[in-house]
């Protein structure tokens, strides 16, 4: 039979082994028959230690799991007070970290020695990085925000790869606008007047574009290239582009009202709308890049725009399909583009059924003059003139259009330079520019033209001719 002392010694050895391996053993039962000797005293001390160590070990396990709300510890062990201090510090640190996560970067800690120094240094670095990020984002908002809406800028800033180089294929709607005859107009004004006139015009147009969620890709002189569907695509991109184009033409009345107040000439704008697939993204190098689009769709839009006259919006067949119902359309315009076997049958946009306030209406019919007015014309081919002037007659007139009769048929959409005969007292030959729209129904040699650039003196003379006819 094993003596009691040996059994108790084995229990003590097992308990110490458990403590050594990180486990908390149960207290050791002391037989009643065990005398009050050194063995009883040792077991009593060990049991008292286990009773105090058990809750401490449990609390340490909870702290390791992240539970800082463990029950209060009791006992005389000095390490218990250290554990309580650790719990308190960790709770305080957790609160500070939560405040930082909520955006308060002014938090500091003053405990735990070197850890406090590292924590405070980290907080300062976060604060510096956040301020630098805010400065850069604000710069992007100010620069990019001048070309697109605030919503698009925020979408780009929120995207982790929003500003990286590269592109993707995407269907977008493109709006391209240009002032008619602006080059000739600019030659008649001082340089400062040209810039002021252009800035006022562009300010009015940009306001309309941003109100309709367009992204301005380019402003080149008096030309504007706008994207709908990039960088952020929506279900109604084409419809928004339609309303934007109509709104831009409506805004021209206010632009010209101010021009007349300043003594500047009236200006007119043509707009093209086209929907198609492009490659869109950040194009350039890591040092300099721009958000833009490339592809055949851009070239087609530019070609359509070249067929427009002042006050007109021309839309492509793909735009009509993408914009959905409600478009109010006018005459058909055949656009001949490079690489196309058949002409693109576009239509003039006059308004939208859901927005009658944006209706453009059609030009008033020309009034036949009491007598034909002789003039000369020359075809403009690109940047060059034909070799010599040809004779023609002005036979009908409206505010922005006229019917002329030439010796032969004139090409549709041809650009013309026209000269009236000088009147007594005129120092310069009265010249103006126009585009051929279509043949007149009255005669094969007569055609309808739309004025693209008319100096104030010539405009006043044409107005007198029209007034003389209506007075009769």
For each residue, the residues with C-beta under 8 A, 3 or more apart:
1:
2: 6 7
3: 6 7
4: 7 8 31 33 34
5: 8 9 39
6: 2 3 9 10
7: 2 3 4 10 11
8: 4 5 11 12 28 30 31 34 39 43
9: 5 6 12 13 39
10: 6 7 13 14
11: 7 8 14 15 28 43
12: 8 9 15 16 28 42 43 46
13: 9 10 16 17
14: 10 11 17 18 25
15: 11 12 18 19 25 28 46 50
16: 12 13 19 20
17: 13 14 20 21
18: 14 15 21 23 24 25
19: 15 16 22 23 24 25 53
20: 16 17
21: 17 18
22: 19 57
23: 18 19
24: 18 19 50 53 54 57 58
25: 14 15 18 19 50
26: 50
27: 47 50 51
28: 8 11 12 15 43 46 47
29:
30: 8 34 40 43 44 47
31: 4 8 34
32:
33: 4
34: 4 8 30 31 37 39 40
35: 40
36: 40 41
37: 34 40 41
38: 41 42
39: 5 8 9 34 42 43
40: 30 34 35 36 37 43 44
41: 36 37 38 44 45
42: 12 38 39 45 46
43: 8 11 12 28 30 39 40 46 47
44: 30 40 41 47 48
45: 41 42 48 49
46: 12 15 28 42 43 49 50
47: 27 28 30 43 44 50 51
48: 44 45 51 52
49: 45 46 52 53
50: 15 24 25 26 27 46 47 53 54
51: 27 47 48 54 75
52: 48 49 55 56 74 75 76 77 80
53: 19 24 49 50 56 57 77
54: 24 50 51 57 58
55: 52 58 59 71 73 74 75
56: 52 53 59 60 73 75 77 79 80 83
57: 22 24 53 54 60 61
58: 24 54 55 61 62 70
59: 55 56 62 63 70 71 73 83 87
60: 56 57 63 64 83
61: 57 58 64 65
62: 58 59 65 67 68 70
63: 59 60 66 67 68 70 83 86 87 90
64: 60 61
65: 61 62
66: 63
67: 62 63 70
68: 62 63 87 90 91 94
69:
70: 58 59 62 63 67 73 87
71: 55 59
72:
73: 55 56 59 70 80 83 84
74: 52 55 80
75: 51 52 55 56 80
76: 52 80
77: 52 53 56 80
78: 81 82
79: 56 82 83
80: 52 56 73 74 75 76 77 83 84
81: 78 84 85
82: 78 79 85 86
83: 56 59 60 63 73 79 80 86 87
84: 73 80 81 87 88
85: 81 82 88 89
86: 63 82 83 89 90
87: 59 63 68 70 83 84 90 91
88: 84 85 91 92
89: 85 86 92 93 111 112
90: 63 68 86 87 93 94
91: 68 87 88 94 95
92: 88 89 95 96 109 111
93: 89 90 96 97 109 112 119
94: 68 90 91 97 98
95: 91 92 98 99
96: 92 93 99 100 107 108 109 119
97: 93 94 100 101
98: 94 95 101 102
99: 95 96 102 104 107
100: 96 97 103 104 105 107 123 126
101: 97 98
102: 98 99
103: 100
104: 99 100 107
105: 100 123 126 127 130
106: 127
107: 96 99 100 104 123
108: 96 119 120 123
109: 92 93 96 112 115 116 119 120
110: 116
111: 89 92 116
112: 89 93 109 115 116
113: 116 117
114: 117 118
115: 109 112 118 119
116: 109 110 111 112 113 119 120
117: 113 114 120 121
118: 114 115 121 122
119: 93 96 108 109 115 116 122 123
120: 108 109 116 117 123 124
121: 117 118 124 125
122: 118 119 125 126
123: 100 105 107 108 119 120 126 127
124: 120 121 127 128
125: 121 122 128 129
126: 100 105 122 123 129 130
127: 105 106 123 124 130 131
128: 124 125 131 132
129: 125 126 132 133
130: 105 126 127 133 134
131: 127 128 134 135
132: 128 129 135 136
133: 129 130 136 137
134: 130 131 137 138
135: 131 132 138 139
136: 132 133 139 140
137: 133 134 140 141 157
138: 134 135 141 142
139: 135 136 142 143
140: 136 137 143 144 153 156 157 163
141: 137 138 144 145 150 153 157
142: 138 139 145 146
143: 139 140 146 147
144: 140 141 147 148 152 153 156 291
145: 141 142 148 149 150 153
146: 142 143 206 216
147: 143 144 215 216 217
148: 144 145 152 153 210 214 215 216
149: 145 152 153 210 213 214 215
150: 141 145 153 154
151: 154 155 213 232
152: 144 148 149 155 156 213 215 231 232
153: 140 141 144 145 148 149 150 156 157
154: 150 151 157 158
155: 151 152 158 159 162 231 232
156: 140 144 152 153 159 162 163 231
157: 137 140 141 153 154 162
158: 154 155 162
159: 155 156 162
160:
161: 164
162: 155 156 157 158 159 231
163: 140 156 282
164: 161 282
165: 281 282 283 284 285 286 289
166: 281 282
167: 279 280 281 282 283 294
168: 279 280 281
169: 277 278 279 280
170: 229 230 233 277 278 280
171: 229 275 276 277 278 322
172: 227 228 229 230 233 237 275 276 277 278 280 293 297
173: 227 228 229 237 238 241 273 274 275 319 322
174: 225 226 227 228 241 272 273 274 275 276 278 293 297 298 301
175: 209 214 224 225 226 227 228 241 244 245 271 272 273
176: 223 224 225 226 271 272 274 301 302 304 305
177: 205 223 224 226 245 248 269 270 271 272 305
178: 182 222 223 224 269 270 305 308
179: 182 185 201 222 223 267 268 269
180: 267 268 269 270 308 309 310 452 453
181: 184 185 268 310 433 452 453 454
182: 178 179 185 186 221 222 267 453
183: 186 187
184: 181 187 188 433 453
185: 179 181 182 188 189 265 267 453
186: 182 183 189 194
187: 183 184
188: 184 185 265 455
189: 185 186 193 194 197 264
190: 193 194
191: 194 195
192: 195 196
193: 189 190 196 197 262 264
194: 186 189 190 191 197 198
195: 191 192 198 199
196: 192 193 199 200 262
197: 189 193 194 200 201 259 262 264 267
198: 194 195 201 202 221 222
199: 195 196 202 203
200: 196 197 203 204 255 258 259
201: 179 197 198 204 205 222 255 267
202: 198 199 205 206 219 224
203: 199 200 206 207
204: 200 201 207 208 251 252 254 255
205: 177 201 202 208 209 224 248 251
206: 146 202 203 209 210 216
207: 203 204 210 211 251
208: 204 205 211 212 244 247 248 251
209: 175 205 206 212 214 216 224 226 244 248
210: 148 149 206 207 213 214
211: 207 208 244 247
212: 208 209 228 240 241 243 244 247
213: 149 151 152 210 228 234 240
214: 148 149 175 209 210 226 227 228 240 241 244
215: 147 148 149 152 226 227 228 230 231 291
216: 146 147 148 206 209 219 224 225 226 227
217: 147 225 226 227 291 292 293
218: 223 224 225 292
219: 202 216 223 224 225
220: 223 225
221: 182 198
222: 178 179 182 198 201
223: 176 177 178 179 218 219 220
224: 175 176 177 178 202 205 209 216 218 219
225: 174 175 176 216 217 218 219 220 298
226: 174 175 176 177 209 214 215 216 217 241 244
227: 172 173 174 175 214 215 216 217 230 280 293
228: 172 173 174 175 212 213 214 215 237 238 240 241 244
229: 170 171 172 173 232 233 234 237
230: 170 172 215 227 233 278 280 293
231: 152 155 156 162 215 280 291
232: 151 152 155 229
233: 170 172 229 230 237
234: 213 229 237 240
235:
236: 239 240
237: 172 173 228 229 233 234 240 241 322
238: 173 228 241 242 273 275 319 322 323 324
239: 236 242 243 323 324 326
240: 212 213 214 228 234 236 237 243 244
241: 173 174 175 212 214 226 228 237 238 244 245 273 319 323
242: 238 239 245 246 273 315 319 323 327 349 352
243: 212 239 240 246 247 352 355 358
244: 175 208 209 211 212 214 226 228 240 241 247 248
245: 175 177 241 242 248 249 271 273 313 349
246: 242 243 249 250 313 349 351 352 355 358 359 360
247: 208 211 212 243 244 250 251 358
248: 177 205 208 209 244 245 251 252 269 271
249: 245 246 252 269 271 311 313 360
250: 246 247 253 357 358 360
251: 204 205 207 208 247 248 254 255
252: 204 248 249 255 256 267 268 269 311
253: 250 256 257
254: 204 251 257 258
255: 200 201 204 251 252 258 259 267
256: 252 253 259 260 266 267
257: 253 254 260 261
258: 200 254 255 261 262
259: 197 200 255 256 262 264 265 266 267
260: 256 257 263 264 266
261: 257 258
262: 193 196 197 258 259
263: 260
264: 189 193 197 259 260
265: 185 188 259 454 455 456 459
266: 256 259 260
267: 179 180 182 185 197 201 252 255 256 259 310
268: 179 180 181 252 309 310 311 400 452
269: 177 178 179 180 248 249 252 310 311
270: 177 178 180 305 308 309 310 311 312 313 314
271: 175 176 177 245 248 249 305 308 312 313 314
272: 174 175 176 177 301 302 304 305 307 308 313 314 315 316
273: 173 174 175 238 241 242 245 301 304 313 314 315 316 319 349
274: 173 174 176 297 300 301 304 315 316 318 319
275: 171 172 173 174 238 297 316 318 319 321 322 323
276: 171 172 174 295 296 297 300 318
277: 169 170 171 172 295 297
278: 169 170 171 172 174 230 293 294 295 297 298
279: 167 168 169 293 294 295
280: 167 168 169 170 172 227 230 231 291 292 293
281: 165 166 167 168 291 292
282: 163 164 165 166 167 289 290 291
283: 165 167 289 290 291 292 294
284: 165 287 288 289 290
285: 165 288 289
286: 165 289
287: 284
288: 284 285
289: 165 282 283 284 285 286
290: 282 283 284
291: 144 215 217 231 280 281 282 283
292: 217 218 280 281 283
293: 172 174 217 227 230 278 279 280 297 298
294: 167 278 279 283 298
295: 276 277 278 279 298 299
296: 276 299 300 339
297: 172 174 274 275 276 277 278 293 300 301
298: 174 225 278 293 294 295 301 302
299: 295 296 302 303 337 338
300: 274 276 296 297 303 304 316 337 344
301: 174 176 272 273 274 297 298 304 305 316
302: 176 272 298 299 305 306
303: 299 300 306 307 335 336 337 338 344
304: 176 272 273 274 300 301 307 308 314 316 335 337 344 346
305: 176 177 178 270 271 272 301 302 308 314
306: 302 303
307: 272 303 304 314 333 335 346 413
308: 178 180 270 271 272 304 305 312 313 314
309: 180 268 270 312 435 437 450 452
310: 180 181 267 268 269 270 400 450 451 452
311: 249 252 268 269 270 360 363 400
312: 270 271 308 309 348 360
313: 245 246 249 270 271 272 273 308 348 349 360
314: 270 271 272 273 304 305 307 308 333 335 346 347 348 349
315: 242 272 273 274 319 320 323 327 329 346 347 348 349
316: 272 273 274 275 300 301 304 319 320 335 344 346
317: 320 321 344 345 346
318: 274 275 276 321 322
319: 173 238 241 242 273 274 275 315 316 322 323
320: 315 316 317 323 327 329 347
321: 275 317 318
322: 171 173 237 238 275 318 319
323: 238 239 241 242 275 315 319 320 326 327
324: 238 239
325: 353
326: 239 323 352 353 354
327: 242 315 320 323 349 352 353
328: 349 350 351 352 353 359
329: 315 320 347 348 349 350
330: 347 348 349 350 362
331: 347 348
332: 345 346 347 348
333: 307 314 345 346 347 348
334: 343 344 345 346 412
335: 303 304 307 314 316 343 344 345 346
336: 303 340 343 344
337: 299 300 303 304 340 343 344
338: 299 303
339: 296
340: 336 337 343 344
341:
342:
343: 334 335 336 337 340
344: 300 303 304 316 317 334 335 336 337 340
345: 317 332 333 334 335
346: 304 307 314 315 316 317 332 333 334 335
347: 314 315 320 329 330 331 332 333
348: 312 313 314 315 329 330 331 332 333
349: 242 245 246 273 313 314 315 327 328 329 330 360
350: 328 329 330 359 360 361 362
351: 246 328 355 356 358 359 360 361
352: 242 243 246 326 327 328 355 358
353: 325 326 327 328 356
354: 326
355: 243 246 351 352 358 359
356: 351 353 359
357: 250
358: 243 246 247 250 351 352 355
359: 246 328 350 351 355 356
360: 246 249 250 311 312 313 349 350 351
361: 350 351
362: 330 350
363: 311 398 399 400 401 450
364: 398 399
365: 398
366: 396 397 398 401 402 403 448
367: 396 397 398 466 469 470
368: 395 396 469
369: 372 373 394 395 396 397 465 469
370: 468 469 472
371:
372: 369 393 394 395 405
373: 369 393 394 395 420 465
374: 391 392 393 394 421
375: 391 392 393 394 404 418 419 420 421
376: 389 390 391 392 418 419
377: 389 390 392 404 406 416 417 418 419
378: 385 386 388 389 390 416 417
379: 385 386 410 411 414 415 416
380: 384 385 386 414 415 416 417 433
381: 384 385 386
382:
383:
384: 380 381
385: 378 379 380 381 417
386: 378 379 380 381 390
387:
388: 378
389: 376 377 378 419
390: 376 377 378 386 406 407
391: 374 375 376 406 407
392: 374 375 376 377 404 405 406 407 418
393: 372 373 374 375 404 405
394: 369 372 373 374 375 397 402 403 404 420 465
395: 368 369 372 373 403 404 405 446
396: 366 367 368 369 402 403
397: 366 367 369 394 401 402 403 462 465 466 469
398: 363 364 365 366 367 401 402 466
399: 363 364 466
400: 268 310 311 363 450 451
401: 363 366 397 398 437 448 449 450 451
402: 366 394 396 397 398 434 448 449 451 462
403: 366 394 395 396 397 440 442 446 447 448 449
404: 375 377 392 393 394 395 418 446 447 449
405: 372 392 393 395 443 445 446
406: 377 390 391 392 409 410 445 446 447
407: 390 391 392 445
408: 445
409: 406 439 444 445 447
410: 379 406 414 416 436 447
411: 379 414 436
412: 334 436 437 438 439
413: 307 435 436 437
414: 379 380 410 411 435 436
415: 379 380 433 434 435 436 452
416: 377 378 379 380 410 433 434 435 436 449
417: 377 378 380 385 431 432 433
418: 375 376 377 392 404 431 432 433 434
419: 375 376 377 389 429 430 431
420: 373 375 394 429 430 432 458 461
421: 374 375
422: 426 428 429 430
423: 426 430 461
424:
425:
426: 422 423 429 430 457
427:
428: 422 431
429: 419 420 422 426
430: 419 420 422 423 426 455 457 458 461
431: 417 418 419 428 455 458
432: 417 418 420 451 453 454 455 458
433: 181 184 380 415 416 417 418 451 452 453 454
434: 402 415 416 418 449 450 451 452
435: 309 413 414 415 416 449 450 452
436: 410 411 412 413 414 415 416 447 448 449
437: 309 401 412 413 447 448 449 450
438: 412 447 448
439: 409 412 444 446 447 448
440: 403 443 446 447 448
441:
442: 403 446
443: 405 440 446
444: 409 439
445: 405 406 407 408 409
446: 395 403 404 405 406 439 440 442 443
447: 403 404 406 409 410 436 437 438 439 440
448: 366 401 402 403 436 437 438 439 440
449: 401 402 403 404 416 434 435 436 437
450: 309 310 363 400 401 434 435 437
451: 310 400 401 402 432 433 434 454
452: 180 181 268 309 310 415 433 434 435
453: 180 181 182 184 185 432 433
454: 181 265 432 433 451 458 459 462
455: 188 265 430 431 432 458 459
456: 265 459 460
457: 426 430 460 461
458: 420 430 431 432 454 455 461 462
459: 265 454 455 456 462 463
460: 456 457 463 464
461: 420 423 430 457 458 464 465
462: 397 402 454 458 459 465 466
463: 459 460 466 467
464: 460 461 467 468
465: 369 373 394 397 461 462 468 469
466: 367 397 398 399 462 463 469 470
467: 463 464 470 471
468: 370 464 465 471 472
469: 367 368 369 370 397 465 466 472
470: 367 466 467
471: 467 468
472: 370 468 469
